[in-house]
Structures are given as C-alpha cells and as structure tokens.
Amino acid sequence: MIDWNKATKRDVLRINKLAKRAAAELGVDLLSTQMDLEACHTNECALDLEAMLSAGRADFAHDVLGIARHLDRDTGKLRDCFFPRFACAVPQPTGVAFADPTCP
C-alpha cells in the first residue's frame, strides 16, 4: 500500500513543477503524473527531483513516461525491471540497488 504522507513540502513543490512540465511538453495528465512521481519517489525509488527539473527532453520523457507505464499503483513499486535515469540509487548486477551518496 502506498504511504502518501512521506513526501516533504520541498518534494511536493518539485513534483508539482515536474508534473506541470510533463503536462506541457508530453501531454500527460497533471494529477496522474503528480501522483505517479510522488508514489515512486516516496515508496520505491527516490528520484533526484532537482536534476529531473533541468533534464533534457528525452531523459525527462524516459523517466516520466516509464514511471507512468511501470508503476504498480497499489504498492508504489516499479515493475518490469524499469529503472529511472534520475533515480537516487545505483542498480547492481545482483539486482540490489545501493543509494547514490551524491543524490540530494
């Protein structure tokens, strides 16, 4: 089950900016995108939200559209081995992701 109370105010503000950009550039639904990004960021895969804000269109689209497609909306976990480019963890060959110490 997704815990919707984990995001900080700072995270929510950044997620809102990301969702507005996604709606404008990619034509996605604003509210769905906000919810998908928050669910991913707070329950399964922390995102470098600041880096996403300044990302190029292709990398930005990869993460936003990939999260929308592969997010399990019951658990907040990503399926099908999808891993966002702006994740704050580094995937390892063992399948275990380790936190990236450079991620804010």
PyMOL commands that set and color helices and strands:
alter all, ss='L'
color gray80, all
select helices_A, chain A and resi 9-26+30-43+49-53+57-70
alter helices_A, ss='H'
color red, helices_A
select strands_A, chain A and resi 89-91+97-99
alter strands_A, ss='S'
color yellow, strands_A
deselect
rebuild
show_as cartoon
